[in-house]
Amino acid sequence: MRIKNLWAALLIATPLTFMAIFFLVPFLVTLIVSFQTAEGAWSLVNYYRIVADSYYPLVLFNTLKLSLIATIASFLIGYPIAYYIVNVVKKRLTRRMLYILVIMPLFTSNIVRSFGWLILLGRQGLVNTALVNTGLIDRPIPILFTDLSVVIGLTYILVPFMVLTIASVLQTIDKSLTEASLDLGCSRMATFFRITLPLSLPGVIAGSLIVFTLSVSAYVVPAIMGGGKVVVMAMPIFDQYGALFDYNFGAALAVGLLTVTLLLITLYLIFIERRPGGRQVGQP
């Protein structure tokens, strides 16, 4: 019995040690540095600079806005894909191939995929050319280097996370529940909204949290597809560290972004917990 407890302790200690070394310690260092000046004195001046300058709150708001839109878009695209793979496709081999197609873009660098979208969304790109040829527009419209292009890039890159998370929950739903609903006279649409969707909410919640947090911290996609015209919080943080070498202010920006993100996630989870039937959402 003691040997089993020892092995259990070692299994738990290994990931905890890894998290402490590579996450907790760097975060504590960043937190401490954010409360110091360049001379090493303790001060709140870095956080005061964030609040006093209207530029950074606006950038933070734009970051959260784009992340929220990308999360919603990922859900609207990812849920039908996950539902189709789990509930429509019957052959196991076909289902596995579809999963491979979903995760295949993850094998390519975000930089390469972002440059691919530059070609597609350019004024002479495939999208504008198709819209002009079909008569929907008279001249090419500016899509690149806008909020829309950043949302498109983030959604394309993060949809696989939403699909896989939702699909993992859809697979656990007892098919007899939907069959009973149909047998009792409910339409397929009513069955979906009354049974399938509520039971799959844990996957939707987990997927939305993953997509939102990855969107908030994204740098490559906004930097490339925003063209410098769309600024998110990751950019000034990188500039403070990589260009201006103001590590104290950069740390304050990073801690501020993390704090606001955690606060929003906490409020989101509280809202889900307190909504009618919310306690049943997270239960298997």
Secondary structure, 3 states (H helix, E strand, C coil): CHHHHHHHHHHHHHHHHHHHHHHHHHHHHHHHHHCECCCCCECCHHHHHHHHCCHHHHHHHHHHHHHHHHHHHHHHHHHHHHHHHHHHCCCHHHHHHHHHHHHHHHHCCHHHHHHHHHHHHCCCCHHHHHHHHCCCCCCCCCCCCCHHHHHHHHHHHHHHHHHHHHHHHHCCCCHHHHHHHHHCCCCHHHHHHHHHHHHCHHHHHHHHHHHHHHHHCCCHHHHHHCCCCCCCCHHHHHHHHHCCCCHHHHHHHHHHHHHHHHHHHHHHHHHHHHCCCHHHHCCC
